[in-house]
């Protein structure tokens, strides 16, 4: 597996971050598909290090719900629970609405600066067609909006949903071949303007429409018919 890979000389403790970063990106980018096994020995050979930092990196990934440790102590990439997807979408839509409404009510000027910084990174990622950067900056943007709402309970739940939904968001961008239409990227701009104007009801409508559009696109992408009509 990747015998030709070379990694720069590592500072003490940086091996865990190296493994974590690369495996996280491969899981989020679906290079490592849901349910695929993870072999610690192969990873140790790939990265040229002992199994200790490999295990520490896997513990971090497990904490984010990206890998699972099985009863026989083997490890696999976490599956996506498609059967209960509707419950995830319900919660995600609600948190988009609640956190954006609260941000309109309770944000401070410094919050808007942070939100705009994340939106600038998201826009740059969209223009570069960098799906992993889009996923990261989108997560940070909505986390900043939630923080501006100043309810730590909602923030905690929303962060969990955003993290669990990163692979679904990868499918969302993949449905556009990583060329996200400009109008969908601009939905963030409209939400930020409504937050700044402290228009709670407009924030609610925009956040719901934003969530609905993402959910519909993912559902359509998953339901597409890719069967081949073959003569027999």
C-alpha positions as CSV (number, residue, x, y, z in Angstrom):
1,X,0.0,0.0,0.0
2,X,1.8,3.3,-0.8
3,X,5.4,2.0,-0.5
4,X,6.6,5.0,-2.4
5,X,5.2,7.5,0.1
6,X,7.8,9.5,1.9
7,X,7.3,11.7,4.9
8,X,9.5,14.5,6.2
9,X,11.4,14.0,9.4
10,X,9.0,14.3,12.3
11,X,9.3,16.1,15.6
12,X,8.5,14.2,18.6
13,X,4.7,13.8,18.9
14,X,4.0,14.9,15.4
15,X,3.7,11.3,14.1
16,X,0.2,11.0,15.6
17,X,-0.9,14.2,13.9
18,X,0.5,13.1,10.5
19,X,-1.3,9.8,10.6
20,X,-4.5,11.4,11.9
21,X,-4.5,14.1,9.3
22,X,-3.9,11.8,6.4
23,X,-6.4,9.1,7.5
24,X,-9.0,11.7,8.3
25,X,-8.7,13.2,4.8
26,X,-8.8,9.7,3.2
27,X,-11.9,8.8,5.2
28,X,-13.7,12.1,4.5
29,X,-12.7,11.9,0.8
30,X,-14.1,8.4,0.7
31,X,-10.7,7.0,-0.5
32,X,-11.2,4.7,2.5
33,X,-14.9,3.8,2.1
34,X,-17.3,3.1,5.0
35,X,-16.8,-0.4,6.4
36,X,-13.3,-0.9,5.1
37,X,-10.8,-2.6,7.5
38,X,-7.9,-0.7,8.9
39,X,-4.7,-2.7,9.5
40,X,-2.4,-1.2,12.1
41,X,0.6,-3.2,10.8
42,X,0.2,-2.0,7.2
43,X,-0.2,1.6,8.5
44,X,2.9,1.3,10.5
45,X,4.8,0.1,7.4
46,X,3.2,2.8,5.3
47,X,4.2,5.7,7.7
48,X,7.5,4.1,8.8
49,X,6.7,4.3,12.5
50,X,5.7,2.2,15.4
51,X,2.1,1.1,16.1
52,X,1.8,3.4,19.1
53,X,1.2,6.7,17.2
54,X,-1.0,4.7,14.8
55,X,-3.2,3.6,17.7
56,X,-3.3,7.1,19.2
57,X,-4.4,8.5,15.8
58,X,-7.1,5.9,15.5
59,X,-8.3,6.8,19.0
60,X,-8.7,10.4,17.9
61,X,-10.6,9.3,14.8
62,X,-12.8,7.0,16.8
63,X,-13.7,10.0,19.1
64,X,-14.9,11.8,15.9
65,X,-17.0,8.8,14.9
66,X,-14.9,8.1,11.8
67,X,-13.5,4.7,12.8
68,X,-14.9,1.9,15.0
69,X,-13.2,-0.7,17.1
70,X,-14.8,-4.1,16.8
71,X,-15.2,-6.6,19.6
72,X,-12.3,-8.6,18.2
73,X,-10.1,-5.5,18.6
74,X,-9.9,-4.9,14.9
75,X,-10.6,-1.5,13.5
76,X,-12.7,-0.4,10.5
77,X,-13.9,2.8,8.9
78,X,-17.2,3.7,10.5
79,X,-20.3,3.0,8.4
80,X,-22.8,5.6,7.5
81,X,-26.2,4.9,9.0
82,X,-28.4,5.2,5.9
83,X,-31.4,3.6,7.5
84,X,-31.7,6.4,10.1
85,X,-30.6,9.2,7.7
86,X,-34.0,11.0,8.2
87,X,-33.4,11.4,11.9
88,X,-29.9,12.9,11.2
89,X,-31.4,15.3,8.6
90,X,-34.2,16.3,11.1
91,X,-31.6,17.2,13.7
92,X,-29.3,18.9,11.3
93,X,-32.0,21.1,9.8
94,X,-33.2,22.1,13.3
95,X,-29.7,23.1,14.3
96,X,-29.1,25.2,11.2
97,X,-32.3,27.1,12.0
98,X,-31.8,27.4,15.8
99,X,-28.2,28.5,15.7
100,X,-28.7,31.0,12.9
101,X,-31.7,32.5,14.7
102,X,-29.7,32.9,17.9
103,X,-26.7,34.4,16.1
104,X,-29.1,37.1,14.8
105,X,-30.1,37.9,18.3
106,X,-26.9,37.7,20.2
107,X,-23.9,38.2,17.9
108,X,-21.3,40.8,18.6
109,X,-19.2,42.7,16.0
110,X,-16.2,40.4,16.6
111,X,-18.4,37.4,15.8
112,X,-19.2,38.7,12.4
113,X,-15.5,39.2,11.6
114,X,-14.8,35.6,12.4
115,X,-17.8,34.4,10.4
116,X,-16.7,36.4,7.4
117,X,-13.2,35.0,7.6
118,X,-14.5,31.5,7.5
119,X,-16.8,32.4,4.6
120,X,-13.8,33.8,2.7
121,X,-12.0,30.5,3.1
122,X,-15.1,28.6,2.0
123,X,-15.4,30.8,-1.1
124,X,-11.8,30.3,-1.9
125,X,-12.2,26.5,-1.5
126,X,-15.2,26.6,-3.8
127,X,-13.3,28.5,-6.5
128,X,-10.4,26.0,-6.1
129,X,-12.8,23.0,-6.3
130,X,-11.1,21.7,-3.2
131,X,-13.7,19.5,-1.6
132,X,-11.9,18.8,1.6
133,X,-11.2,22.5,2.2
134,X,-14.9,23.1,1.5
135,X,-15.9,20.6,4.1
136,X,-13.5,22.0,6.7
137,X,-14.4,25.7,6.1
138,X,-18.1,25.0,5.9
139,X,-17.9,23.3,9.3
140,X,-15.9,26.2,10.8
141,X,-18.3,28.7,9.4
142,X,-21.4,27.1,10.8
143,X,-19.6,26.5,14.1
144,X,-18.8,30.2,14.3
145,X,-22.4,31.1,13.7
146,X,-23.4,28.7,16.5
147,X,-20.8,30.2,18.8
148,X,-22.3,33.7,18.0
149,X,-25.6,32.4,19.4
150,X,-24.1,31.9,22.8
151,X,-25.8,28.6,23.7
152,X,-23.1,26.0,24.5
153,X,-25.7,23.2,24.5
154,X,-26.8,23.9,20.9
155,X,-23.2,24.5,19.9
156,X,-22.1,21.1,21.3
157,X,-24.9,19.3,19.5
158,X,-24.4,21.1,16.2
159,X,-20.6,20.4,16.2
160,X,-21.4,16.7,16.7
161,X,-23.9,16.8,13.7
162,X,-21.5,18.8,11.5
163,X,-18.6,16.3,12.3
164,X,-20.8,13.2,11.7
165,X,-22.1,14.7,8.5
166,X,-18.7,15.5,6.9
167,X,-18.8,12.4,4.6
168,X,-22.4,13.2,3.6
169,X,-21.2,16.6,2.7
170,X,-18.5,15.0,0.6
171,X,-21.2,13.3,-1.4
172,X,-23.0,16.6,-1.7
173,X,-20.0,18.2,-3.3
174,X,-19.3,15.1,-5.4
175,X,-22.8,15.4,-6.8
176,X,-21.7,18.6,-8.4
177,X,-18.3,17.1,-9.4
178,X,-16.8,19.4,-6.8
179,X,-18.0,22.4,-8.8
180,X,-20.5,23.9,-6.4
181,X,-22.8,26.3,-8.2
182,X,-22.2,29.9,-7.2
183,X,-25.8,30.4,-6.0
184,X,-25.3,27.7,-3.4
185,X,-22.1,29.3,-2.1
186,X,-23.8,32.6,-2.0
187,X,-26.5,31.2,0.4
188,X,-24.0,31.7,3.1
189,X,-23.6,35.4,2.2
190,X,-27.4,35.9,2.5
191,X,-27.4,34.2,5.9
192,X,-24.5,36.4,7.2
193,X,-26.3,39.5,6.0
194,X,-29.5,38.5,7.8
195,X,-27.5,37.8,11.0
196,X,-25.9,41.2,10.8
197,X,-29.3,42.8,10.3
198,X,-30.6,40.9,13.3
199,X,-33.5,39.6,11.2
200,X,-34.4,36.5,13.2
201,X,-37.3,35.4,10.9
202,X,-35.3,35.8,7.7
203,X,-32.4,33.9,9.3
204,X,-34.8,31.1,10.1
205,X,-36.1,30.9,6.5
206,X,-32.7,31.1,4.9
207,X,-31.2,28.5,7.2
208,X,-34.1,26.1,6.5
209,X,-33.8,26.6,2.8
210,X,-30.1,26.1,3.0
211,X,-30.5,22.8,4.9
212,X,-33.4,21.7,2.6
213,X,-31.3,22.2,-0.5
214,X,-28.4,20.2,0.9
215,X,-30.6,17.4,2.0
216,X,-32.5,17.2,-1.3
217,X,-29.2,17.1,-3.3
218,X,-27.8,14.3,-1.1
219,X,-31.0,12.3,-1.4
220,X,-31.1,12.6,-5.1
221,X,-27.5,11.7,-5.5
222,X,-27.9,8.6,-3.3
223,X,-31.1,7.6,-5.2
224,X,-29.7,8.0,-8.7
225,X,-30.1,5.0,-11.0
226,X,-26.7,3.7,-12.2
227,X,-27.8,0.4,-13.6
228,X,-26.5,-0.6,-17.0
229,X,-28.8,-1.9,-19.6
230,X,-26.9,-4.9,-21.0
231,X,-28.0,-7.2,-23.8
232,X,-28.2,-10.8,-22.7
